[in-house]
Amino acid sequence: MKKNMGSFDRTLRIILAIVIALLILFGQLKGIGGIIFGIVAIIFVITGIVGFCPLYTPLKINTAKGEQEGKQ
């Protein structure tokens, strides 16, 4: 898997996951909506840590373009 997410994208996903987790923890997101957003938060954390988003591949999105030029 080649990384296709830049550091800003990764950081943003992790911050959003934390916000969603806090909303669920404090009871602002409940029921089916809470479950769906919880799953999205888990996906955000995993893709943020790994640096690869499977959805970006078919859409040909790469937010890590500038970060990969120096690495080989």
mmJSON file of the N, C-alpha and C atoms, coordinates in Angstrom:
{"data_MODEL":{"atom_site":{
"group_PDB":["ATOM","ATOM","ATOM","ATOM","ATOM","ATOM","ATOM","ATOM","ATOM","ATOM","ATOM","ATOM","ATOM","ATOM","ATOM","ATOM","ATOM","ATOM","ATOM","ATOM","ATOM","ATOM","ATOM","ATOM","ATOM","ATOM","ATOM","ATOM","ATOM","ATOM","ATOM","ATOM","ATOM","ATOM","ATOM","ATOM","ATOM","ATOM","ATOM","ATOM","ATOM","ATOM","ATOM","ATOM","ATOM","ATOM","ATOM","ATOM","ATOM","ATOM","ATOM","ATOM","ATOM","ATOM","ATOM","ATOM","ATOM","ATOM","ATOM","ATOM","ATOM","ATOM","ATOM","ATOM","ATOM","ATOM","ATOM","ATOM","ATOM","ATOM","ATOM","ATOM","ATOM","ATOM","ATOM","ATOM","ATOM","ATOM","ATOM","ATOM","ATOM","ATOM","ATOM","ATOM","ATOM","ATOM","ATOM","ATOM","ATOM","ATOM","ATOM","ATOM","ATOM","ATOM","ATOM","ATOM","ATOM","ATOM","ATOM","ATOM","ATOM","ATOM","ATOM","ATOM","ATOM","ATOM","ATOM","ATOM","ATOM","ATOM","ATOM","ATOM","ATOM","ATOM","ATOM","ATOM","ATOM","ATOM","ATOM","ATOM","ATOM","ATOM","ATOM","ATOM","ATOM","ATOM","ATOM","ATOM","ATOM","ATOM","ATOM","ATOM","ATOM","ATOM","ATOM","ATOM","ATOM","ATOM","ATOM","ATOM","ATOM","ATOM","ATOM","ATOM","ATOM","ATOM","ATOM","ATOM","ATOM","ATOM","ATOM","ATOM","ATOM","ATOM","ATOM","ATOM","ATOM","ATOM","ATOM","ATOM","ATOM","ATOM","ATOM","ATOM","ATOM","ATOM","ATOM","ATOM","ATOM","ATOM","ATOM","ATOM","ATOM","ATOM","ATOM","ATOM","ATOM","ATOM","ATOM","ATOM","ATOM","ATOM","ATOM","ATOM","ATOM","ATOM","ATOM","ATOM","ATOM","ATOM","ATOM","ATOM","ATOM","ATOM","ATOM","ATOM","ATOM","ATOM","ATOM","ATOM","ATOM","ATOM","ATOM","ATOM","ATOM","ATOM","ATOM","ATOM","ATOM","ATOM","ATOM","ATOM","ATOM","ATOM","ATOM","ATOM"],
"id":[1,2,3,4,5,6,7,8,9,10,11,12,13,14,15,16,17,18,19,20,21,22,23,24,25,26,27,28,29,30,31,32,33,34,35,36,37,38,39,40,41,42,43,44,45,46,47,48,49,50,51,52,53,54,55,56,57,58,59,60,61,62,63,64,65,66,67,68,69,70,71,72,73,74,75,76,77,78,79,80,81,82,83,84,85,86,87,88,89,90,91,92,93,94,95,96,97,98,99,100,101,102,103,104,105,106,107,108,109,110,111,112,113,114,115,116,117,118,119,120,121,122,123,124,125,126,127,128,129,130,131,132,133,134,135,136,137,138,139,140,141,142,143,144,145,146,147,148,149,150,151,152,153,154,155,156,157,158,159,160,161,162,163,164,165,166,167,168,169,170,171,172,173,174,175,176,177,178,179,180,181,182,183,184,185,186,187,188,189,190,191,192,193,194,195,196,197,198,199,200,201,202,203,204,205,206,207,208,209,210,211,212,213,214,215,216],
"type_symbol":["N","C","C","N","C","C","N","C","C","N","C","C","N","C","C","N","C","C","N","C","C","N","C","C","N","C","C","N","C","C","N","C","C","N","C","C","N","C","C","N","C","C","N","C","C","N","C","C","N","C","C","N","C","C","N","C","C","N","C","C","N","C","C","N","C","C","N","C","C","N","C","C","N","C","C","N","C","C","N","C","C","N","C","C","N","C","C","N","C","C","N","C","C","N","C","C","N","C","C","N","C","C","N","C","C","N","C","C","N","C","C","N","C","C","N","C","C","N","C","C","N","C","C","N","C","C","N","C","C","N","C","C","N","C","C","N","C","C","N","C","C","N","C","C","N","C","C","N","C","C","N","C","C","N","C","C","N","C","C","N","C","C","N","C","C","N","C","C","N","C","C","N","C","C","N","C","C","N","C","C","N","C","C","N","C","C","N","C","C","N","C","C","N","C","C","N","C","C","N","C","C","N","C","C","N","C","C","N","C","C","N","C","C","N","C","C"],
"label_atom_id":["N","CA","C","N","CA","C","N","CA","C","N","CA","C","N","CA","C","N","CA","C","N","CA","C","N","CA","C","N","CA","C","N","CA","C","N","CA","C","N","CA","C","N","CA","C","N","CA","C","N","CA","C","N","CA","C","N","CA","C","N","CA","C","N","CA","C","N","CA","C","N","CA","C","N","CA","C","N","CA","C","N","CA","C","N","CA","C","N","CA","C","N","CA","C","N","CA","C","N","CA","C","N","CA","C","N","CA","C","N","CA","C","N","CA","C","N","CA","C","N","CA","C","N","CA","C","N","CA","C","N","CA","C","N","CA","C","N","CA","C","N","CA","C","N","CA","C","N","CA","C","N","CA","C","N","CA","C","N","CA","C","N","CA","C","N","CA","C","N","CA","C","N","CA","C","N","CA","C","N","CA","C","N","CA","C","N","CA","C","N","CA","C","N","CA","C","N","CA","C","N","CA","C","N","CA","C","N","CA","C","N","CA","C","N","CA","C","N","CA","C","N","CA","C","N","CA","C","N","CA","C","N","CA","C","N","CA","C","N","CA","C","N","CA","C","N","CA","C","N","CA","C"],
"label_alt_id":[null,null,null,null,null,null,null,null,null,null,null,null,null,null,null,null,null,null,null,null,null,null,null,null,null,null,null,null,null,null,null,null,null,null,null,null,null,null,null,null,null,null,null,null,null,null,null,null,null,null,null,null,null,null,null,null,null,null,null,null,null,null,null,null,null,null,null,null,null,null,null,null,null,null,null,null,null,null,null,null,null,null,null,null,null,null,null,null,null,null,null,null,null,null,null,null,null,null,null,null,null,null,null,null,null,null,null,null,null,null,null,null,null,null,null,null,null,null,null,null,null,null,null,null,null,null,null,null,null,null,null,null,null,null,null,null,null,null,null,null,null,null,null,null,null,null,null,null,null,null,null,null,null,null,null,null,null,null,null,null,null,null,null,null,null,null,null,null,null,null,null,null,null,null,null,null,null,null,null,null,null,null,null,null,null,null,null,null,null,null,null,null,null,null,null,null,null,null,null,null,null,null,null,null,null,null,null,null,null,null,null,null,null,null,null,null],
"label_comp_id":["MET","MET","MET","LYS","LYS","LYS","LYS","LYS","LYS","ASN","ASN","ASN","MET","MET","MET","GLY","GLY","GLY","SER","SER","SER","PHE","PHE","PHE","ASP","ASP","ASP","ARG","ARG","ARG","THR","THR","THR","LEU","LEU","LEU","ARG","ARG","ARG","ILE","ILE","ILE","ILE","ILE","ILE","LEU","LEU","LEU","ALA","ALA","ALA","ILE","ILE","ILE","VAL","VAL","VAL","ILE","ILE","ILE","ALA","ALA","ALA","LEU","LEU","LEU","LEU","LEU","LEU","ILE","ILE","ILE","LEU","LEU","LEU","PHE","PHE","PHE","GLY","GLY","GLY","GLN","GLN","GLN","LEU","LEU","LEU","LYS","LYS","LYS","GLY","GLY","GLY","ILE","ILE","ILE","GLY","GLY","GLY","GLY","GLY","GLY","ILE","ILE","ILE","ILE","ILE","ILE","PHE","PHE","PHE","GLY","GLY","GLY","ILE","ILE","ILE","VAL","VAL","VAL","ALA","ALA","ALA","ILE","ILE","ILE","ILE","ILE","ILE","PHE","PHE","PHE","VAL","VAL","VAL","ILE","ILE","ILE","THR","THR","THR","GLY","GLY","GLY","ILE","ILE","ILE","VAL","VAL","VAL","GLY","GLY","GLY","PHE","PHE","PHE","CYS","CYS","CYS","PRO","PRO","PRO","LEU","LEU","LEU","TYR","TYR","TYR","THR","THR","THR","PRO","PRO","PRO","LEU","LEU","LEU","LYS","LYS","LYS","ILE","ILE","ILE","ASN","ASN","ASN","THR","THR","THR","ALA","ALA","ALA","LYS","LYS","LYS","GLY","GLY","GLY","GLU","GLU","GLU","GLN","GLN","GLN","GLU","GLU","GLU","GLY","GLY","GLY","LYS","LYS","LYS","GLN","GLN","GLN"],
"label_asym_id":["A","A","A","A","A","A","A","A","A","A","A","A","A","A","A","A","A","A","A","A","A","A","A","A","A","A","A","A","A","A","A","A","A","A","A","A","A","A","A","A","A","A","A","A","A","A","A","A","A","A","A","A","A","A","A","A","A","A","A","A","A","A","A","A","A","A","A","A","A","A","A","A","A","A","A","A","A","A","A","A","A","A","A","A","A","A","A","A","A","A","A","A","A","A","A","A","A","A","A","A","A","A","A","A","A","A","A","A","A","A","A","A","A","A","A","A","A","A","A","A","A","A","A","A","A","A","A","A","A","A","A","A","A","A","A","A","A","A","A","A","A","A","A","A","A","A","A","A","A","A","A","A","A","A","A","A","A","A","A","A","A","A","A","A","A","A","A","A","A","A","A","A","A","A","A","A","A","A","A","A","A","A","A","A","A","A","A","A","A","A","A","A","A","A","A","A","A","A","A","A","A","A","A","A","A","A","A","A","A","A","A","A","A","A","A","A"],
"label_entity_id":["1","1","1","1","1","1","1","1","1","1","1","1","1","1","1","1","1","1","1","1","1","1","1","1","1","1","1","1","1","1","1","1","1","1","1","1","1","1","1","1","1","1","1","1","1","1","1","1","1","1","1","1","1","1","1","1","1","1","1","1","1","1","1","1","1","1","1","1","1","1","1","1","1","1","1","1","1","1","1","1","1","1","1","1","1","1","1","1","1","1","1","1","1","1","1","1","1","1","1","1","1","1","1","1","1","1","1","1","1","1","1","1","1","1","1","1","1","1","1","1","1","1","1","1","1","1","1","1","1","1","1","1","1","1","1","1","1","1","1","1","1","1","1","1","1","1","1","1","1","1","1","1","1","1","1","1","1","1","1","1","1","1","1","1","1","1","1","1","1","1","1","1","1","1","1","1","1","1","1","1","1","1","1","1","1","1","1","1","1","1","1","1","1","1","1","1","1","1","1","1","1","1","1","1","1","1","1","1","1","1","1","1","1","1","1","1"],
"label_seq_id":[1,1,1,2,2,2,3,3,3,4,4,4,5,5,5,6,6,6,7,7,7,8,8,8,9,9,9,10,10,10,11,11,11,12,12,12,13,13,13,14,14,14,15,15,15,16,16,16,17,17,17,18,18,18,19,19,19,20,20,20,21,21,21,22,22,22,23,23,23,24,24,24,25,25,25,26,26,26,27,27,27,28,28,28,29,29,29,30,30,30,31,31,31,32,32,32,33,33,33,34,34,34,35,35,35,36,36,36,37,37,37,38,38,38,39,39,39,40,40,40,41,41,41,42,42,42,43,43,43,44,44,44,45,45,45,46,46,46,47,47,47,48,48,48,49,49,49,50,50,50,51,51,51,52,52,52,53,53,53,54,54,54,55,55,55,56,56,56,57,57,57,58,58,58,59,59,59,60,60,60,61,61,61,62,62,62,63,63,63,64,64,64,65,65,65,66,66,66,67,67,67,68,68,68,69,69,69,70,70,70,71,71,71,72,72,72],
"pdbx_PDB_ins_code":[null,null,null,null,null,null,null,null,null,null,null,null,null,null,null,null,null,null,null,null,null,null,null,null,null,null,null,null,null,null,null,null,null,null,null,null,null,null,null,null,null,null,null,null,null,null,null,null,null,null,null,null,null,null,null,null,null,null,null,null,null,null,null,null,null,null,null,null,null,null,null,null,null,null,null,null,null,null,null,null,null,null,null,null,null,null,null,null,null,null,null,null,null,null,null,null,null,null,null,null,null,null,null,null,null,null,null,null,null,null,null,null,null,null,null,null,null,null,null,null,null,null,null,null,null,null,null,null,null,null,null,null,null,null,null,null,null,null,null,null,null,null,null,null,null,null,null,null,null,null,null,null,null,null,null,null,null,null,null,null,null,null,null,null,null,null,null,null,null,null,null,null,null,null,null,null,null,null,null,null,null,null,null,null,null,null,null,null,null,null,null,null,null,null,null,null,null,null,null,null,null,null,null,null,null,null,null,null,null,null,null,null,null,null,null,null],
"Cartn_x":[0.835,0.0,0.879,0.73,1.453,0.604,1.229,0.483,-0.092,-1.347,-1.995,-2.645,-2.267,-2.81,-1.681,-1.817,-0.838,-1.021,-0.085,-0.127,-1.331,-1.718,-2.888,-4.151,-4.307,-5.466,-5.527,-4.387,-4.328,-4.679,-4.113,-4.376,-5.85,-6.409,-7.816,-8.729,-8.439,-9.253,-9.194,-8.018,-7.885,-8.592,-8.485,-9.184,-10.696,-11.197,-12.638,-13.084,-12.263,-12.601,-12.687,-11.774,-11.798,-13.059,-13.413,-14.624,-15.859,-15.945,-17.088,-17.136,-15.98,-15.928,-16.398,-15.995,-16.434,-17.941,-18.472,-19.917,-20.692,-20.177,-20.826,-20.685,-19.497,-19.232,-20.126,-20.343,-21.162,-22.647,-23.047,-24.457,-25.098,-24.316,-24.887,-25.264,-24.584,-24.906,-25.374,-26.609,-27.184,-27.819,-28.143,-28.884,-28.112,-28.878,-28.295,-27.285,-27.591,-26.662,-25.347,-25.396,-24.188,-23.367,-24.052,-23.349,-22.673,-23.399,-22.84,-21.65,-21.804,-20.697,-19.536,-19.823,-18.764,-17.948,-18.624,-17.922,-17.08,-17.636,-16.879,-15.643,-15.788,-14.654,-13.563,-13.956,-12.972,-12.237,-12.97,-12.352,-11.401,-11.81,-10.939,-9.638,-9.717,-8.509,-7.587,-8.151,-7.332,-6.665,-7.432,-6.844,-5.878,-6.144,-5.242,-3.904,-3.93,-2.684,-1.898,-2.601,-1.938,-1.479,-2.25,-1.893,-2.392,-3.294,-3.836,-5.352,-6.003,-7.465,-7.856,-8.536,-8.921,-9.844,-10.643,-11.556,-10.807,-9.641,-8.851,-8.307,-8.045,-7.426,-8.299,-9.561,-10.358,-10.673,-10.673,-10.949,-9.691,-8.539,-7.24,-6.912,-7.176,-6.86,-5.593,-4.677,-3.453,-3.095,-3.315,-2.997,-1.575,-0.823,0.558,1.571,1.183,2.072,3.357,3.281,4.47,5.353,4.788,5.534,6.313,5.958,6.609,7.764,7.937,8.972,10.367,10.603,11.917,12.22,11.209,11.379,11.462,12.457,12.553,13.231],
"Cartn_y":[-1.183,0.0,1.246,2.026,3.286,4.361,5.152,6.193,7.2,7.545,8.529,9.655,9.772,10.826,11.672,12.973,13.892,14.059,14.73,14.883,15.711,16.729,17.524,16.67,15.872,14.996,13.984,13.409,12.42,13.051,14.222,14.908,15.297,15.8,16.195,15.007,13.868,12.678,12.243,12.283,11.853,12.83,14.122,15.117,14.932,14.713,14.478,13.216,12.18,10.95,11.194,12.003,12.322,13.113,14.084,14.877,13.975,13.079,12.166,11.277,10.758,9.903,10.656,11.915,12.717,12.98,13.235,13.446,12.191,11.033,9.779,9.566,9.817,9.613,10.487,11.733,12.65,12.596,11.623,11.386,12.3,13.021,13.903,13.131,12.036,11.154,9.824,9.456,8.236,7.399,6.193,5.311,4.948,4.795,4.411,5.445,6.716,7.775,7.672,7.392,7.229,6.041,4.964,3.767,4.043,4.676,4.977,5.921,6.985,7.919,7.268,6.336,5.608,4.758,4.112,3.321,4.228,5.381,6.343,6.818,7.052,7.495,6.43,5.176,4.087,4.025,4.166,4.165,5.348,6.512,7.699,7.47,6.854,6.614,5.635,4.56,3.55,4.143,4.84,5.415,6.537,7.266,8.336,7.808,6.711,6.116,5.465,4.73,4.003,4.949,6.0,6.946,6.545,5.585,5.099,5.077,5.685,5.669,4.881,3.739,2.926,3.661,4.587,5.331,6.295,6.749,7.672,7.006,5.705,5.012,5.056,4.62,4.684,6.119,7.046,8.445,9.197,8.492,9.063,10.344,10.296,11.407,11.053,11.999,11.799,13.12,13.179,14.402,14.38,13.318,13.198,13.456,14.104,14.305,15.015,16.13,16.9,16.2,15.336,14.668,13.465,12.903,11.708,11.987,13.212,13.512,13.269,13.523,13.367,11.943,11.078,9.708,8.746,7.85,6.804,5.605],
"Cartn_z":[0.0,0.0,0.0,-0.998,-1.087,-0.403,0.446,1.165,0.179,0.391,-0.478,0.32,1.598,2.445,3.012,2.9,3.459,4.952,5.592,7.045,7.502,6.717,7.096,7.061,6.012,5.857,6.997,7.336,8.408,9.752,10.027,11.288,11.405,10.323,10.322,10.607,10.01,10.249,11.71,12.293,13.688,14.621,14.343,15.164,15.05,13.841,13.665,14.399,14.38,15.091,16.593,17.122,18.551,18.898,18.053,18.289,18.274,17.297,17.218,18.459,18.881,20.069,21.31,21.438,22.582,22.543,21.35,21.234,21.622,21.247,21.637,23.142,23.671,25.09,25.972,25.557,26.35,25.995,25.168,24.898,23.879,23.096,22.08,20.817,20.562,19.434,20.013,19.719,20.282,19.177,19.516,18.623,17.359,16.278,14.989,14.511,14.672,14.262,15.0,16.284,17.074,16.62,16.287,15.803,14.469,13.548,12.228,12.357,13.127,13.314,14.06,14.955,15.645,14.679,13.754,12.738,11.858,11.471,10.664,11.426,12.729,13.542,13.582,13.703,13.718,12.379,11.283,9.957,9.812,10.304,10.246,11.002,12.18,12.968,12.238,11.72,11.035,9.804,8.958,7.748,8.091,9.164,9.576,10.056,10.782,11.275,10.139,9.286,8.2,7.088,6.835,5.775,4.413,4.366,3.099,3.18,2.2,2.116,0.869,1.026,-0.131,-1.103,-0.608,-1.469,-2.385,-1.96,-2.78,-4.045,-4.002,-5.134,-6.393,-6.352,-7.59,-8.025,-7.071,-7.397,-7.813,-7.759,-8.129,-7.348,-6.036,-5.145,-4.386,-4.287,-3.525,-2.85,-1.546,-0.814,-0.275,-0.564,-0.086,-1.189,-2.261,-3.402,-3.015,-2.344,-1.987,-0.974,-0.148,0.905,0.395,-0.755,-1.259,-2.192,-2.619,-3.598,-3.058,-1.781,-1.204,-0.765,-0.7,-0.228,-1.405,-1.366,-2.399,-1.879],
"occupancy":[1.0,1.0,1.0,1.0,1.0,1.0,1.0,1.0,1.0,1.0,1.0,1.0,1.0,1.0,1.0,1.0,1.0,1.0,1.0,1.0,1.0,1.0,1.0,1.0,1.0,1.0,1.0,1.0,1.0,1.0,1.0,1.0,1.0,1.0,1.0,1.0,1.0,1.0,1.0,1.0,1.0,1.0,1.0,1.0,1.0,1.0,1.0,1.0,1.0,1.0,1.0,1.0,1.0,1.0,1.0,1.0,1.0,1.0,1.0,1.0,1.0,1.0,1.0,1.0,1.0,1.0,1.0,1.0,1.0,1.0,1.0,1.0,1.0,1.0,1.0,1.0,1.0,1.0,1.0,1.0,1.0,1.0,1.0,1.0,1.0,1.0,1.0,1.0,1.0,1.0,1.0,1.0,1.0,1.0,1.0,1.0,1.0,1.0,1.0,1.0,1.0,1.0,1.0,1.0,1.0,1.0,1.0,1.0,1.0,1.0,1.0,1.0,1.0,1.0,1.0,1.0,1.0,1.0,1.0,1.0,1.0,1.0,1.0,1.0,1.0,1.0,1.0,1.0,1.0,1.0,1.0,1.0,1.0,1.0,1.0,1.0,1.0,1.0,1.0,1.0,1.0,1.0,1.0,1.0,1.0,1.0,1.0,1.0,1.0,1.0,1.0,1.0,1.0,1.0,1.0,1.0,1.0,1.0,1.0,1.0,1.0,1.0,1.0,1.0,1.0,1.0,1.0,1.0,1.0,1.0,1.0,1.0,1.0,1.0,1.0,1.0,1.0,1.0,1.0,1.0,1.0,1.0,1.0,1.0,1.0,1.0,1.0,1.0,1.0,1.0,1.0,1.0,1.0,1.0,1.0,1.0,1.0,1.0,1.0,1.0,1.0,1.0,1.0,1.0,1.0,1.0,1.0,1.0,1.0,1.0,1.0,1.0,1.0,1.0,1.0,1.0],
"B_iso_or_equiv":[0.0,0.0,0.0,0.0,0.0,0.0,0.0,0.0,0.0,0.0,0.0,0.0,0.0,0.0,0.0,0.0,0.0,0.0,0.0,0.0,0.0,0.0,0.0,0.0,0.0,0.0,0.0,0.0,0.0,0.0,0.0,0.0,0.0,0.0,0.0,0.0,0.0,0.0,0.0,0.0,0.0,0.0,0.0,0.0,0.0,0.0,0.0,0.0,0.0,0.0,0.0,0.0,0.0,0.0,0.0,0.0,0.0,0.0,0.0,0.0,0.0,0.0,0.0,0.0,0.0,0.0,0.0,0.0,0.0,0.0,0.0,0.0,0.0,0.0,0.0,0.0,0.0,0.0,0.0,0.0,0.0,0.0,0.0,0.0,0.0,0.0,0.0,0.0,0.0,0.0,0.0,0.0,0.0,0.0,0.0,0.0,0.0,0.0,0.0,0.0,0.0,0.0,0.0,0.0,0.0,0.0,0.0,0.0,0.0,0.0,0.0,0.0,0.0,0.0,0.0,0.0,0.0,0.0,0.0,0.0,0.0,0.0,0.0,0.0,0.0,0.0,0.0,0.0,0.0,0.0,0.0,0.0,0.0,0.0,0.0,0.0,0.0,0.0,0.0,0.0,0.0,0.0,0.0,0.0,0.0,0.0,0.0,0.0,0.0,0.0,0.0,0.0,0.0,0.0,0.0,0.0,0.0,0.0,0.0,0.0,0.0,0.0,0.0,0.0,0.0,0.0,0.0,0.0,0.0,0.0,0.0,0.0,0.0,0.0,0.0,0.0,0.0,0.0,0.0,0.0,0.0,0.0,0.0,0.0,0.0,0.0,0.0,0.0,0.0,0.0,0.0,0.0,0.0,0.0,0.0,0.0,0.0,0.0,0.0,0.0,0.0,0.0,0.0,0.0,0.0,0.0,0.0,0.0,0.0,0.0,0.0,0.0,0.0,0.0,0.0,0.0],
"pdbx_formal_charge":[null,null,null,null,null,null,null,null,null,null,null,null,null,null,null,null,null,null,null,null,null,null,null,null,null,null,null,null,null,null,null,null,null,null,null,null,null,null,null,null,null,null,null,null,null,null,null,null,null,null,null,null,null,null,null,null,null,null,null,null,null,null,null,null,null,null,null,null,null,null,null,null,null,null,null,null,null,null,null,null,null,null,null,null,null,null,null,null,null,null,null,null,null,null,null,null,null,null,null,null,null,null,null,null,null,null,null,null,null,null,null,null,null,null,null,null,null,null,null,null,null,null,null,null,null,null,null,null,null,null,null,null,null,null,null,null,null,null,null,null,null,null,null,null,null,null,null,null,null,null,null,null,null,null,null,null,null,null,null,null,null,null,null,null,null,null,null,null,null,null,null,null,null,null,null,null,null,null,null,null,null,null,null,null,null,null,null,null,null,null,null,null,null,null,null,null,null,null,null,null,null,null,null,null,null,null,null,null,null,null,null,null,null,null,null,null],
"auth_seq_id":[1,1,1,2,2,2,3,3,3,4,4,4,5,5,5,6,6,6,7,7,7,8,8,8,9,9,9,10,10,10,11,11,11,12,12,12,13,13,13,14,14,14,15,15,15,16,16,16,17,17,17,18,18,18,19,19,19,20,20,20,21,21,21,22,22,22,23,23,23,24,24,24,25,25,25,26,26,26,27,27,27,28,28,28,29,29,29,30,30,30,31,31,31,32,32,32,33,33,33,34,34,34,35,35,35,36,36,36,37,37,37,38,38,38,39,39,39,40,40,40,41,41,41,42,42,42,43,43,43,44,44,44,45,45,45,46,46,46,47,47,47,48,48,48,49,49,49,50,50,50,51,51,51,52,52,52,53,53,53,54,54,54,55,55,55,56,56,56,57,57,57,58,58,58,59,59,59,60,60,60,61,61,61,62,62,62,63,63,63,64,64,64,65,65,65,66,66,66,67,67,67,68,68,68,69,69,69,70,70,70,71,71,71,72,72,72],
"auth_comp_id":["MET","MET","MET","LYS","LYS","LYS","LYS","LYS","LYS","ASN","ASN","ASN","MET","MET","MET","GLY","GLY","GLY","SER","SER","SER","PHE","PHE","PHE","ASP","ASP","ASP","ARG","ARG","ARG","THR","THR","THR","LEU","LEU","LEU","ARG","ARG","ARG","ILE","ILE","ILE","ILE","ILE","ILE","LEU","LEU","LEU","ALA","ALA","ALA","ILE","ILE","ILE","VAL","VAL","VAL","ILE","ILE","ILE","ALA","ALA","ALA","LEU","LEU","LEU","LEU","LEU","LEU","ILE","ILE","ILE","LEU","LEU","LEU","PHE","PHE","PHE","GLY","GLY","GLY","GLN","GLN","GLN","LEU","LEU","LEU","LYS","LYS","LYS","GLY","GLY","GLY","ILE","ILE","ILE","GLY","GLY","GLY","GLY","GLY","GLY","ILE","ILE","ILE","ILE","ILE","ILE","PHE","PHE","PHE","GLY","GLY","GLY","ILE","ILE","ILE","VAL","VAL","VAL","ALA","ALA","ALA","ILE","ILE","ILE","ILE","ILE","ILE","PHE","PHE","PHE","VAL","VAL","VAL","ILE","ILE","ILE","THR","THR","THR","GLY","GLY","GLY","ILE","ILE","ILE","VAL","VAL","VAL","GLY","GLY","GLY","PHE","PHE","PHE","CYS","CYS","CYS","PRO","PRO","PRO","LEU","LEU","LEU","TYR","TYR","TYR","THR","THR","THR","PRO","PRO","PRO","LEU","LEU","LEU","LYS","LYS","LYS","ILE","ILE","ILE","ASN","ASN","ASN","THR","THR","THR","ALA","ALA","ALA","LYS","LYS","LYS","GLY","GLY","GLY","GLU","GLU","GLU","GLN","GLN","GLN","GLU","GLU","GLU","GLY","GLY","GLY","LYS","LYS","LYS","GLN","GLN","GLN"],
"auth_asym_id":["A","A","A","A","A","A","A","A","A","A","A","A","A","A","A","A","A","A","A","A","A","A","A","A","A","A","A","A","A","A","A","A","A","A","A","A","A","A","A","A","A","A","A","A","A","A","A","A","A","A","A","A","A","A","A","A","A","A","A","A","A","A","A","A","A","A","A","A","A","A","A","A","A","A","A","A","A","A","A","A","A","A","A","A","A","A","A","A","A","A","A","A","A","A","A","A","A","A","A","A","A","A","A","A","A","A","A","A","A","A","A","A","A","A","A","A","A","A","A","A","A","A","A","A","A","A","A","A","A","A","A","A","A","A","A","A","A","A","A","A","A","A","A","A","A","A","A","A","A","A","A","A","A","A","A","A","A","A","A","A","A","A","A","A","A","A","A","A","A","A","A","A","A","A","A","A","A","A","A","A","A","A","A","A","A","A","A","A","A","A","A","A","A","A","A","A","A","A","A","A","A","A","A","A","A","A","A","A","A","A","A","A","A","A","A","A"],
"auth_atom_id":["N","CA","C","N","CA","C","N","CA","C","N","CA","C","N","CA","C","N","CA","C","N","CA","C","N","CA","C","N","CA","C","N","CA","C","N","CA","C","N","CA","C","N","CA","C","N","CA","C","N","CA","C","N","CA","C","N","CA","C","N","CA","C","N","CA","C","N","CA","C","N","CA","C","N","CA","C","N","CA","C","N","CA","C","N","CA","C","N","CA","C","N","CA","C","N","CA","C","N","CA","C","N","CA","C","N","CA","C","N","CA","C","N","CA","C","N","CA","C","N","CA","C","N","CA","C","N","CA","C","N","CA","C","N","CA","C","N","CA","C","N","CA","C","N","CA","C","N","CA","C","N","CA","C","N","CA","C","N","CA","C","N","CA","C","N","CA","C","N","CA","C","N","CA","C","N","CA","C","N","CA","C","N","CA","C","N","CA","C","N","CA","C","N","CA","C","N","CA","C","N","CA","C","N","CA","C","N","CA","C","N","CA","C","N","CA","C","N","CA","C","N","CA","C","N","CA","C","N","CA","C","N","CA","C","N","CA","C","N","CA","C","N","CA","C","N","CA","C","N","CA","C"],
"pdbx_PDB_model_num":[1,1,1,1,1,1,1,1,1,1,1,1,1,1,1,1,1,1,1,1,1,1,1,1,1,1,1,1,1,1,1,1,1,1,1,1,1,1,1,1,1,1,1,1,1,1,1,1,1,1,1,1,1,1,1,1,1,1,1,1,1,1,1,1,1,1,1,1,1,1,1,1,1,1,1,1,1,1,1,1,1,1,1,1,1,1,1,1,1,1,1,1,1,1,1,1,1,1,1,1,1,1,1,1,1,1,1,1,1,1,1,1,1,1,1,1,1,1,1,1,1,1,1,1,1,1,1,1,1,1,1,1,1,1,1,1,1,1,1,1,1,1,1,1,1,1,1,1,1,1,1,1,1,1,1,1,1,1,1,1,1,1,1,1,1,1,1,1,1,1,1,1,1,1,1,1,1,1,1,1,1,1,1,1,1,1,1,1,1,1,1,1,1,1,1,1,1,1,1,1,1,1,1,1,1,1,1,1,1,1,1,1,1,1,1,1]
}}}
